[in-house]
């Protein structure tokens, strides 16, 4: 890997950073710095209904307090709706996306979208959302941590790229943003592994490059479920940065880092980092 490496950390401003999100930040940061690459930060506030006032600024201050400084300007998804709209219109014009009138109630119990609107809307019915027409083909990729991965033909749904409430969907926004930023490697938690086939399908449809992927194990709570803001995971505090970093590095398997101020700890940790 050369300095052409571009990585990113993309938190959702639905609350403060907790231990699980700190693990994601440190993993992506150390991988970028270990490869002499750029580390970008993107605020994934495309879903305004989940955005908590002040959370984004708090996240950025926390990253700095833990010694993580990003390259370039922070990108805000809420400012990119025009781009997302252009992509949706382009996909629809090429027959790679379609309007959908289905409600959650109609699709209750369906693992995959059954295709009710795939060939056009019923007469007198207006579309509520827009779905990507997922190709019926295998997707294979090599994860840098988990090894060879495969999604078999016909097992992926026609997923939503623009929601009924007008917000653009995560899958569309993240793929568009990574391409525009030139991201070459995505380091993130295993909970997003199942999103990768959708992202690769979209990348292929849009003529985008596919980054390398590395999915690390998740931090769990005492009930064995993922640490998350929804599960009321406790936020990390800047005044405890050295202690929290030590715990994070141990979780990631980086041993022998001297307890010091956060910036120095991260420099040492990044020098030991391997995927």
Beta strands, then each sheet from edge to edge (+ up, - down):
strand 1: 6-9
strand 2: 38-43
strand 3: 75-76
strand 4: 97-100
strand 5: 129-132
strand 6: 139-143
strand 7: 147-151
strand 8: 160-162
strand 9: 185-189
strand 10: 212-216
sheet 1: 1+ 2+ 3+
sheet 2: 4+ 5- 8+
sheet 3: 6+ 7-
sheet 4: 9+ 10+
end
